[in-house]
Amino acid sequence: MSPVGAAGEKGTVEDPQTGTHPQRGGVMAEELSTWQEVYHCWSVYIRPYGDGYSRESTPFGRIDYLLNNFTVLWREHASTVSLSDENDGRLTVSISDAVSELETVKFTIQTKTALPSFSQHQMSVIRCHEEFIWLHDMLSENPEYAGYIIPPAPPKPDFEEARDKLTRVTAAENTMTEEEYKKLRKELESDYLALFKKTVAMHEIYLLRIAAHNKLREDSNFRVFLEYAKDLKVRSKNKKEIIGGFFKSMTKNVDEALLSGQKDKDEFFIERRTFLEDYHLRIKETTKKSESLSASTNGLSFDYMQVAGCLALLSTRDPSLQRFMAQSAITFESLQKLQKRTSTDEDLKLTDLFKYYQRETQAAKSLLYRRGRALADKEIAEGKLEQAQKKFKDIPTAEAYVEDCKIRFESISDMAKTELDTFKNRRLETYRKHLVDMSELQIRHSQSIISELTKGLELLKDF
């Protein structure tokens, strides 16, 4: 990104090891089977060596208003997600408000700080996604941070699927009953809200990671990002910059391949490189299984909705069973909502966690690449010094260059060891928290489902 303005960025789920329940089939069996695969990936591959959200929202109104101008206030949410290092409290950052306007999401960022490098103790600015990317680019390109794991940039907000649903619902509005339209609208609102919730959380986590880092939080571009009240005037990359970035990425990939055969005498980095390469592949596989799990849970929610619709239709066709069928439809509608919520929580607590650590692991691999590049530069400099000594020419210059490369390599190595140890500890803490939270949510949702089924059965006895 290029700045052109401001300068300076009680029911239980079966144990996944025991297989599916013999009396269950269909989507439920598929869901449990998927759980087995996720558990296997977790126990065999990941086993690493929160997000309590509360919200206040404006009335939804019409769907088009929901998608084109949706506002939601968040309170005490992503600060509970332990994806950041331990913060000493001298700099706290939160996203207090976010607004979706067509293709743009604007985040209101609140900052409180006691750091002397900031000109104010409390600040509030509005930032868009492109400005987050600009900040990430500035941090990544700063040679002073070569020995640090640069927090991965948040993914770009993508509401295209929600807009496609809106188009289909709008086109079919005249062919549906008012009740059917309301149900579809609620489903759309639920999907959009979950997506919006994830978008806000990912952007806040990114800021929390930087704010908790003793070095990165002092970056001048980060101060500008948090302090400068006006628009940063960050534009999207033009075609030339996109093509240049593509070739730069290609060059880096080739360089990484060449450096893969590099002889490293430090056992610490040899072990970490091997681990990260394997871990990255395993977590990608686990992410796919987690996505399949969430889709399976969501599929069961859709099945509940279909059953509820059929029962509601039957209640209008058979007077003798009207009340019985209507009540059954109400029960399945309630189950659908609970199942949808379960799917959303699985997505937030598992899939998003794995996706985040795909990006975080890639950032750690990039750190090792920069160290490898520094080692290669040192070896090249040493070779040039040997040549200079043989020719008795430019020896002081060559010696100075070797010393500079050696200092840079040792500095990156020292910082990288601390960063990789912190990355390991943070990963352990985060996985532990999210798995505990996910287990508690599953128990809670199962209890709610059993309660709803019990209530429905009691009401049906009266018929």
Order of alpha helices (4+ residues) and beta strands (2+ residues): beta-alpha-beta-alpha-beta-beta-beta-beta-alpha-alpha-alpha-alpha-beta-alpha-alpha-alpha-alpha-alpha
